[in-house]
Amino acid sequence: MNSKYRYFVPLAFFVLLFLIVSVASFYFLPEGILKEVNVDKDVSDNTSFLMNVFSVLTRNVIVVFFFCIGNLVAIRTSRFTVPMGYFGVGLMIIVNGITLGTWSFSARNDGRPSSVIDILMHNFDVVNNAGLVEMLGALFVVIALGGLNYLIIEKGKLLKCKFTSLNPFEWFFACTGIMMIVLGALIEAKALG
């Protein structure tokens, strides 16, 4: 399998999943359905910008860390190998899509935009909204480390593998993702404070 395929197919799949869930939740779920469980309200109680950055960055890094730990185990089929961390990323994408589609942001008190296009364009305002930057950063890191499978499950049997090192493209992908997570924390802290 082409190594570039391993990066861009999951990235395209997860972005498409996000868009589909966002549009579906806009039309089929009530506005603000996740507003009461959104964790941003816990972060916004911090008084300083640096504390907000640290809090947001810590939350994002912990999540990505556990996704990467999940990548150490993978399920192999006859055609491809799926790291377990991808299932966590898929859940994160679905929750973020529902949050966007139902306009469940704790820091926003304005009503949901009237069109699905306005909601989707909200993601591309990266100066004021960190969601897309943080999500893509997490995706980049998890996908870059997706090939470091230590244990592989194939046909119900556990196979042991050895660790492999990252190639230069994987290092670039992972470092870009980490920079995007840090940038997202700065943007979100600015929006909260």
N, C-alpha and C positions, 0 to 999 in steps of 0.2 A: 504494500500500500504506500502511496506517495505520502511523505511526511507532512507536506503542506495540507493535504486532505484532512489530516488529523486535527489541524487547527481551525481551518476555515469552515468545514462542514458543521462542527458543533457550534461555532460562533454564529453562523447563519441560522441554524436550527433554533438556538436560544433566542436570538433577536426576533425571528419570525414568531416563535411561541409567545414572546412578550407582546408583540403587536396584536396577535389574535386574541389573547386573553384580555388585553386592554380594551379592544373594540367590543368583544363579547360582554365584558362586564359593564361597559358604558350602556349597552342596550338592555341587558337582562338583570342587572343587580341594582338595588336601591342606592341612591347617593349617600356617601359617607358610611357605608356598612362597616368599614374597618377603623373608623375614626377613633373609637374608644380604646382600641388595642394598639394604636400606633405608638411606638416607643420614643418618638421624637419629643413628646411632651416631657419625658423624664430628662432629656438632655438639655432642653431649653431653660431649665431652672438654674443652670450654672450662670454665674455672673460675669466671668471673664471670657474673652475670646479664646485664649489659650486653653482654658478648661473645656470649652465647647469642642475645640479641635481635638484635644486629647480624648475626650469622651466618645466622640463620633469615630475617630480613628481606631480607638480600642475596640469598639463594637464591631466595626467592619473587619478589622484584622482577625479578631477571634473567629468570626464566621468563616472567613476565607481559610484560616488555619484548619478548622475542622473539615471543610470541604477537601482540602489538600490531604489531610489524614485519611479521609475516605477514598482518595485516589490510590492509596497503597493497596487496596483490594479492588479487583476488577472481575467482571463476568465476561468470559470469552464464549462467543458463538462460532459457528462455522465461518462467518463472514467478517466479524470485527470484534474488538475488545472494548467494553464499556466500563470505565472507571466508576466506582461507586460514588465518588464525589460529584459526579454529574447529576445524580438524583437529587442531591441537596441543592445544587445550582438550579435545577429545574423547579424545585419548590420555591426557591427565592424569586425566580423569574415570575412564577404564577402569582405569588403574593404581591410583588411589585406591580404586575399588570393589573391586578384587581384594585390595588391602592390607587393607581393612576386612573383607571376607568371609572371608578366610583367616586373619585375626588376625595379620598379619605386621608387628607393631610391634616395633622393636628395643628400645624403652624398657620394654616390658612382658614380664614373665616368667611371668605367670599364664596359665593355659590359656584357650582360646577358650570364650566362653559357649556354653551348650548349645542356645540357641534363636536363630533368625535375628532375632527381635524384639529380643532383648537386644543383639545386634550393631548393629542399626539405631538403637536408642535410645542407644547409646554416642555417636553423633554429636551428639546434642542436649545432652550434658553439656558445654556450651561453657565452663564454668568450668575444667575440667581437660583438655579435648581441643580442639585448635585446628583439626583437619582440616576440619570443616564451615565454620568462619568463614573460613579461608584459601581454601578452594575457592570459596565464594560470592564472596569479595572479588575473586579472580582473574576469575571469570565476569563480575562486574559491570563491571570495567575493560575486559575484552576485548569484551564486548557493546556497551558505551557507545562504544568506538572502532571498532566494526565497520563503520560507515558512511564511514570516512575512506579509501576506496579510491582509490589513485592509478593503478593499472593494473588493468584489467578484461579477463579472457580470455572471449571469447564465440565459440563455434563454431570454436575453434582459432586465432582471430585476437586479437592483442593490441591493445586499445583504450586510448588514453590519456585520463585524466580529470584534472580539476583538484581540488585539495584543497578540502574544504568545512570550515566551522567547526562546532564543537559547539553544539548548542542548549542551553538551560538544563537540560532534563531529562537530556541526555547528560552535562553537567557534574556534575549531582547524582548520577547513576548512577556515574560514574567516581570522584568524590570519596568516595562511600559505599564503593565497592570498595577504594580505597586505605586508608581508615580501617579496614576489615575486615581487610586484609592486615597492617596494623600491630598491630591488636588480636590477630590470630592469632599473630603473632610473639611478643608479650608472653605470651600464654597458653602457647605451646609452650616458650618459654624458662623459664617458671615450672615447667612439668611436667618439663623436662629437668634442672633444677638444684635 
